[in-house]
Amino acid sequence: MQVAILAGGLATRLGKLTQNVPKSLLMVKKKPFLQYQLERLREHGIADVVLCTGHLGHQIQDHFGDGSRFGVNLVYSHEEKPLGTAGALRLAKDKLQDPFFTIYGDSYLSLDFAAILQYFDSRDRLALMTVYRNADLYDRSNTVVRGQLVEKYSKREKTQGMVYIDYGANLFSRQALELVPEGQFYSLEDLFIQLIEMKELLAYEVKERFYEIGSLEGLTEFREHMEKAEGGCSC
């Protein structure tokens, strides 16, 4: 199994905290956030990770290198201009296995990756989105699920039946990347909409909540979570 971590965003919601440092290197209990992600992946038997970097990405590579110090194998795909989340994956295509998982660079997730892969392999679809029955609790719900498929997805428009939120992990066949225009800005939302229209986006419900550090509130909540989980100062 392989995971691509999308870590190329500008992190504007975090203000001065990320002016000179990428989100992935924000410290929580004296460890950079990305280290928590890699440790969680390693716990689930995932050692192959592609880091899709952009803004200040050289700092991530300088700190983590080839990943051997953290028990994983890291390779990098760096965008010289903003390409969006799907555009970054298209750029990294030659480094990606078939299929491959994706997670966002600000997400801390609890997943059974092997079970998700088995579910995906048993169904003939191009992609899978993990979803959580959020009902606007942790963030605005943005996904409609019907049966096995995602029926609607929008970060901008709230419509009837949107009780799920995208959990932050996806599984793609490499064939799905052919839908992404090469060298152009293209978001995962754009790709999801195409896949939904084609009835090619599976839904996989996750029961355990997610954490994120993409906002100041989320960063505070994650620090509190790790303080309770590991004990000691949350600095």
C-alpha positions as CSV (number, residue, x, y, z in Angstrom):
1,M,0.0,0.0,0.0
2,Q,1.1,3.5,-0.8
3,V,-0.1,6.9,0.4
4,A,0.4,10.3,-1.3
5,I,0.3,13.2,1.2
6,L,-0.9,16.4,-0.3
7,A,1.3,19.0,1.5
8,G,1.7,21.8,-1.0
9,G,-0.9,24.3,0.2
10,L,-0.3,27.9,1.4
11,A,-2.1,27.4,4.7
12,T,-3.5,30.9,4.7
13,R,-6.0,30.2,7.5
14,L,-3.2,29.7,9.9
15,G,-1.9,33.3,9.4
16,K,1.5,34.1,10.8
17,L,2.1,30.5,12.0
18,T,2.8,29.4,8.4
19,Q,4.4,32.5,6.9
20,N,7.8,30.9,7.1
21,V,7.1,27.3,7.8
22,P,4.8,24.7,6.1
23,K,1.9,23.2,8.0
24,S,3.6,19.8,8.0
25,L,6.3,21.2,10.2
26,L,4.1,22.9,12.8
27,M,5.2,21.5,16.2
28,V,2.9,19.5,18.5
29,K,4.4,18.2,21.7
30,K,7.9,18.9,20.2
31,K,7.3,16.9,17.1
32,P,6.3,18.2,13.6
33,F,2.8,17.3,12.5
34,L,4.0,15.2,9.6
35,Q,5.8,12.9,12.0
36,Y,2.5,12.1,13.6
37,Q,1.0,11.3,10.2
38,L,4.0,9.0,9.3
39,E,3.8,7.2,12.6
40,R,0.1,6.6,12.1
41,L,0.7,5.2,8.6
42,R,3.5,3.0,9.8
43,E,1.2,1.6,12.5
44,H,-1.0,0.4,9.7
45,G,1.8,-1.2,7.8
46,I,2.3,1.6,5.2
47,A,5.9,2.5,4.6
48,D,5.7,3.9,1.0
49,V,4.8,7.6,1.0
50,V,4.9,10.2,-1.7
51,L,5.0,13.7,-0.4
52,C,3.4,16.2,-2.8
53,T,5.0,19.5,-1.8
54,G,4.8,23.1,-2.9
55,H,5.1,26.2,-0.8
56,L,8.2,25.9,1.4
57,G,8.4,22.3,0.5
58,H,12.2,22.2,0.7
59,Q,11.9,22.6,4.5
60,I,10.0,19.3,4.6
61,Q,12.5,17.5,2.5
62,D,15.4,18.9,4.5
63,H,13.8,17.7,7.8
64,F,12.5,14.3,6.7
65,G,14.9,13.3,4.0
66,D,14.3,9.8,2.7
67,G,12.2,8.9,5.7
68,S,14.5,6.2,7.0
69,R,14.8,7.8,10.4
70,F,11.0,7.5,10.7
71,G,10.7,3.9,9.4
72,V,9.2,4.9,6.1
73,N,10.4,5.4,2.5
74,L,9.7,8.9,1.3
75,V,9.8,10.2,-2.3
76,Y,9.0,13.8,-3.2
77,S,7.0,15.4,-6.0
78,H,7.4,19.2,-5.9
79,E,5.2,21.6,-7.8
80,E,7.0,24.8,-9.0
81,K,3.6,26.6,-9.5
82,P,0.3,25.9,-7.7
83,L,-1.4,23.0,-9.4
84,G,-4.2,22.2,-6.9
85,T,-4.7,19.0,-5.1
86,A,-5.6,16.9,-8.2
87,G,-3.0,18.7,-10.3
88,A,-0.3,17.8,-7.8
89,L,-1.3,14.1,-8.1
90,R,-1.1,14.2,-11.9
91,L,2.4,15.7,-11.6
92,A,3.4,12.8,-9.3
93,K,1.8,10.1,-11.5
94,D,5.0,8.3,-12.4
95,K,5.8,7.9,-8.7
96,L,2.4,6.5,-7.8
97,Q,1.3,2.8,-7.5
98,D,-2.0,1.5,-8.8
99,P,-4.1,2.0,-6.8
100,F,-2.8,4.6,-4.3
101,F,-4.3,6.3,-1.2
102,T,-4.3,10.1,-0.6
103,I,-4.5,12.1,2.6
104,Y,-4.3,15.8,3.1
105,G,-1.2,17.3,4.7
106,D,-3.2,18.7,7.6
107,S,-5.3,15.6,8.5
108,Y,-4.9,13.1,11.3
109,L,-7.0,10.1,10.6
110,S,-8.0,6.7,12.1
111,L,-8.4,4.2,9.2
112,D,-8.2,0.5,8.4
113,F,-6.3,1.0,5.1
114,A,-6.2,-2.7,4.4
115,A,-10.0,-3.1,4.8
116,I,-10.6,-0.1,2.5
117,L,-8.3,-1.5,-0.1
118,Q,-10.1,-4.8,0.0
119,Y,-13.5,-3.1,-0.4
120,F,-12.1,-1.1,-3.4
121,D,-10.6,-4.1,-5.0
122,S,-13.9,-6.0,-4.9
123,R,-15.7,-3.3,-6.8
124,D,-15.0,-2.0,-10.3
125,R,-14.7,1.7,-9.8
126,L,-12.0,4.3,-10.5
127,A,-11.9,5.9,-7.1
128,L,-13.1,5.8,-3.5
129,M,-13.9,8.6,-1.0
130,T,-14.0,7.9,2.8
131,V,-16.9,9.7,4.4
132,Y,-17.9,10.5,8.0
133,R,-21.5,11.1,9.1
134,N,-20.7,14.5,10.4
135,A,-24.1,16.3,10.3
136,D,-22.2,19.7,10.4
137,L,-20.6,18.8,13.8
138,Y,-16.8,19.3,13.1
139,D,-17.1,21.2,9.9
140,R,-19.8,21.8,7.2
141,S,-21.1,18.5,5.7
142,N,-20.5,18.5,2.0
143,T,-21.3,15.0,0.7
144,V,-24.4,13.0,-0.3
145,V,-24.2,9.2,-0.3
146,R,-26.6,6.9,-2.1
147,G,-25.9,3.2,-1.7
148,Q,-22.3,2.5,-2.4
149,L,-21.6,5.7,-4.3
150,V,-21.1,9.4,-3.7
151,E,-24.0,11.1,-5.4
152,K,-23.0,14.8,-4.7
153,Y,-20.1,16.7,-3.4
154,S,-19.6,20.4,-2.9
155,K,-17.5,22.6,-0.6
156,R,-19.5,25.7,-1.8
157,E,-23.1,24.8,-1.9
158,K,-25.1,23.0,0.8
159,T,-27.9,20.9,-0.5
160,Q,-30.5,18.5,1.0
161,G,-29.1,15.2,2.1
162,M,-25.6,16.5,2.9
163,V,-25.1,14.7,6.2
164,Y,-21.6,13.3,5.3
165,I,-18.3,15.0,5.1
166,D,-15.3,13.8,3.1
167,Y,-13.1,12.2,5.8
168,G,-9.8,13.3,4.2
169,A,-8.6,10.0,2.7
170,N,-9.2,8.7,-0.8
171,L,-8.2,5.8,-2.9
172,F,-7.6,6.2,-6.7
173,S,-6.7,4.0,-9.6
174,R,-3.9,5.6,-11.7
175,Q,-6.4,5.6,-14.5
176,A,-8.5,8.2,-12.7
177,L,-5.6,10.7,-13.1
178,E,-6.2,10.7,-16.9
179,L,-9.2,12.9,-16.1
180,V,-6.9,15.6,-14.7
181,P,-5.5,18.1,-17.2
182,E,-1.7,18.0,-17.2
183,G,0.1,21.1,-16.0
184,Q,-3.0,23.0,-15.1
185,F,-4.6,23.9,-11.7
186,Y,-7.1,21.3,-10.9
187,S,-8.6,20.5,-7.5
188,L,-9.8,17.2,-6.0
189,E,-13.2,18.7,-5.9
190,D,-13.1,19.1,-9.7
191,L,-12.0,15.5,-10.0
192,F,-14.7,14.2,-7.6
193,I,-17.4,16.0,-9.7
194,Q,-16.2,14.3,-12.8
195,L,-16.1,10.9,-11.1
196,I,-19.6,11.4,-9.6
197,E,-21.0,12.2,-13.0
198,M,-19.5,9.0,-14.3
199,K,-20.8,7.0,-11.3
200,E,-17.2,6.0,-10.5
201,L,-16.8,7.3,-7.0
202,L,-17.3,4.8,-4.2
203,A,-18.2,5.9,-0.7
204,Y,-16.7,4.1,2.4
205,E,-18.1,5.2,5.8
206,V,-15.7,5.7,8.7
207,K,-17.0,5.7,12.2
208,E,-14.2,7.5,14.1
209,R,-13.9,11.2,13.9
210,F,-11.0,13.0,12.3
211,Y,-8.6,15.8,13.4
212,E,-7.1,18.5,11.3
213,I,-4.7,21.4,11.7
214,G,-5.8,23.5,8.8
215,S,-7.3,26.1,11.1
216,L,-6.3,27.6,14.4
217,E,-9.2,25.9,16.1
218,G,-8.3,22.6,14.6
219,L,-4.7,22.9,15.6
220,T,-5.7,23.7,19.1
221,E,-8.0,20.7,19.2
222,F,-5.4,18.4,17.9
223,R,-2.8,19.6,20.4
224,E,-5.4,18.9,23.2
225,H,-6.1,15.5,21.7
226,M,-2.5,14.5,21.7
227,E,-1.9,15.9,25.2
228,K,-4.7,13.6,26.4
229,A,-3.4,10.6,24.4
230,E,0.2,10.9,25.3
231,G,0.2,13.0,28.5
232,G,2.2,16.1,29.3
233,C,2.5,19.6,27.8
234,S,0.6,20.3,24.6
235,C,3.2,22.8,23.4
